[in-house]
Amino acid sequence: MSNAYLNAYMLVTGGSRGIGAALCHHFSALGMTVIATGRSKRSLLDMRSKARKPENIVVCAENCATDEGRHQIAEFMHEQCAGKLQYLIHNAGVLGTVDSAEKIKLNEFRESMAVNAEAPFFLTQALLKEMVPGARVLHVSTGAAHGGFHGWSLYCITKAAMLMVYK
């Protein structure tokens, strides 16, 4: 049986739950090697234990929102796939503080920017040398990137920032 996914590598940020976990489960079941990142090793291992083919999921418990975390992920990816990364899916994200804009604190703004905008931008940059020609970079986004919602200013700002990177 021919399967284009059998020797393929995918990295999914925020892979421990929700959409990220579903992506990990789906593509690992097709035979792809999926590297799942997240901040909690326990949550990543729990996600992997629920997969149909857990042997195809490799976990990397690092925080993609920090320089050190991105550096560790890049080193881990070099060890795992050494220039064979075909798919990078930026799924990690935070909603952040839901409140009126005048109540948002600087540290809350910075945390949201770090996870939702800085992490995908600089992690992609760090992984370029691990990607095959024609590799795909995908970003899980939201309608909030296209318009405002009352109280969701942080989320809308950070998701709109990443949308502009892809345009």
C-alpha positions in Angstrom: 0.0 0.0 0.0 1.4 3.4 -1.0 1.1 6.0 1.7 2.6 9.5 1.4 2.5 9.9 5.1 4.6 6.9 6.1 7.9 8.8 6.0 6.6 12.2 6.7 7.2 14.4 9.8 4.8 16.9 11.3 5.2 19.3 14.3 2.0 20.4 16.1 2.3 23.1 18.7 -0.3 23.0 21.5 -0.7 19.3 20.8 -2.0 18.1 24.2 -5.7 18.9 23.8 -8.4 20.2 21.6 -7.7 20.8 17.9 -4.0 20.0 18.5 -4.7 16.6 20.0 -7.2 15.9 17.2 -4.5 16.7 14.6 -2.0 14.5 16.4 -4.4 11.6 16.5 -5.6 11.9 12.9 -2.2 12.2 11.2 -0.5 9.6 13.4 -3.2 7.2 12.5 -2.4 7.7 8.9 1.2 6.7 9.6 2.9 10.1 9.9 5.4 10.8 12.6 3.9 13.6 14.6 5.9 15.6 17.1 3.5 17.2 19.6 4.7 20.2 21.7 3.1 21.7 24.8 4.0 22.9 28.2 2.9 19.9 30.1 4.6 16.6 29.6 1.8 14.8 31.5 -0.9 16.3 29.2 1.1 15.3 26.1 1.6 11.7 27.3 -2.1 11.5 28.2 -3.0 12.7 24.7 -0.6 10.2 23.1 -2.0 7.3 25.2 -5.5 8.0 23.6 -4.2 7.7 20.0 -4.9 4.7 17.8 -1.2 4.6 16.9 0.6 6.2 19.9 3.9 4.9 18.5 3.7 7.5 15.8 3.5 10.4 18.3 6.6 11.9 19.9 6.2 14.4 22.7 8.3 17.5 23.3 7.4 19.3 26.5 8.6 22.8 25.8 7.1 26.3 25.8 7.1 27.7 22.3 6.4 31.2 23.7 9.9 31.5 25.1 13.2 31.9 23.3 14.7 29.0 25.3 11.6 26.8 24.6 11.9 27.5 20.8 15.6 26.7 20.9 14.9 23.4 22.7 12.1 22.5 20.2 14.5 23.3 17.2 17.2 21.1 18.7 14.7 18.3 19.4 13.4 18.5 15.8 16.9 18.3 14.5 17.4 15.1 16.5 14.0 13.6 15.4 13.9 14.4 11.7 17.2 16.1 10.7 15.9 18.2 7.8 12.8 16.1 6.9 10.0 18.3 8.5 7.2 18.5 6.0 4.4 20.1 8.0 4.5 22.7 10.8 1.1 23.4 12.4 0.9 26.4 14.8 -2.0 25.5 17.0 -0.8 26.7 20.4 -2.8 29.8 21.6 -4.3 31.6 24.5 -7.5 33.6 24.8 -5.9 35.9 27.3 -7.8 38.3 29.5 -11.4 38.9 28.4 -12.2 42.4 29.5 -12.5 45.9 28.2 -9.3 47.2 26.6 -8.7 49.8 29.3 -8.4 47.1 31.9 -5.7 45.0 30.1 -2.4 45.0 31.9 0.9 45.1 30.1 2.0 41.7 31.3 -1.3 40.2 30.0 -0.7 41.9 26.6 2.8 40.6 26.4 1.8 37.0 27.4 -0.8 36.9 24.7 1.6 38.3 22.1 4.2 35.8 23.1 2.0 32.8 22.6 -0.2 33.9 19.7 2.2 36.0 17.6 5.8 35.7 18.6 5.8 31.9 19.1 4.6 31.0 15.6 6.8 33.6 13.9 10.0 32.8 15.6 9.5 29.1 15.8 9.0 29.0 12.0 12.2 30.9 11.7 14.1 28.5 14.0 12.8 25.5 12.0 13.4 26.6 8.5 16.6 24.5 8.2 14.7 21.4 9.3 12.1 21.7 6.5 12.1 19.9 3.2 11.7 22.0 0.0 8.0 22.6 -0.4 7.2 22.1 3.3 3.9 23.6 4.6 3.5 25.9 7.5 -0.1 26.2 8.7 -1.6 28.3 11.4 -4.9 27.5 13.3 -6.7 30.8 13.3 -10.1 32.2 14.2 -12.7 34.6 13.0 -11.5 36.9 15.7 -8.5 37.7 13.5 -10.9 39.4 11.0 -13.0 41.5 13.4 -13.4 42.6 17.0 -15.5 41.0 19.7 -16.4 43.0 22.8 -13.9 42.1 25.6 -11.7 40.0 23.3 -9.2 42.8 22.3 -6.1 40.8 23.2 -7.1 37.7 21.3 -8.2 39.7 18.3 -5.0 41.8 18.2 -2.7 38.8 18.4 -4.6 36.6 15.9 -4.8 39.6 13.5 -1.0 40.0 13.8 -0.4 36.4 12.6 -3.0 36.8 9.9 -0.9 39.6 8.4 2.2 37.4 8.4 0.4 35.0 6.2 -0.9 37.6 3.8 
